[in-house]
Amino acid sequence: MQELLTAVTYPIVWLICSYVLKIESGLAKLLIALTASILVYVLIGIKRSSTDEKTDKEKK
């Protein structure tokens, strides 16, 4: 799930940069889209980690 959301984030952010923000630089779009994808991946990992810790505490 985490990887799927990351993969979907990249083209969505790329399109937002192209059509909504009107960014013409390919390098700028690449950096923004990759940063957003990595951020989504990290945030989901943090959320999953905190959820796992809560369930581990409840089991003890």
LINTA-V861195 format. One record per pair of residues at least 24 apart in sequence whose ideal C-beta (glycine too) atoms are under 10 Angstrom apart, sorted by the first residue. I is the first residue (numbers start at 1). J is the second residue. D is the distance in whole Angstrom. If there is no record, write none. Layout:
BEGIN
i=I j=J d=D
i=I j=J d=D
END
This chain:
BEGIN
i=1 j=44 d=8
i=1 j=48 d=9
i=2 j=40 d=8
i=2 j=41 d=6
i=2 j=42 d=10
i=2 j=43 d=10
i=2 j=44 d=5
i=2 j=45 d=7
i=2 j=47 d=10
i=2 j=48 d=7
i=3 j=41 d=8
i=3 j=44 d=9
i=5 j=37 d=9
i=5 j=40 d=6
i=5 j=41 d=8
i=5 j=43 d=10
i=5 j=44 d=6
i=6 j=36 d=9
i=6 j=37 d=5
i=6 j=38 d=8
i=6 j=39 d=9
i=6 j=40 d=5
i=6 j=41 d=5
i=6 j=42 d=10
i=6 j=44 d=8
i=7 j=37 d=8
i=7 j=40 d=10
i=7 j=41 d=10
i=8 j=37 d=9
i=8 j=40 d=9
i=9 j=33 d=8
i=9 j=34 d=10
i=9 j=36 d=6
i=9 j=37 d=5
i=9 j=38 d=9
i=9 j=39 d=8
i=9 j=40 d=5
i=9 j=41 d=8
i=10 j=34 d=7
i=10 j=36 d=7
i=10 j=37 d=5
i=10 j=38 d=10
i=10 j=40 d=9
i=11 j=37 d=10
i=12 j=36 d=8
i=12 j=37 d=9
i=13 j=37 d=7
i=13 j=39 d=10
i=13 j=40 d=9
END
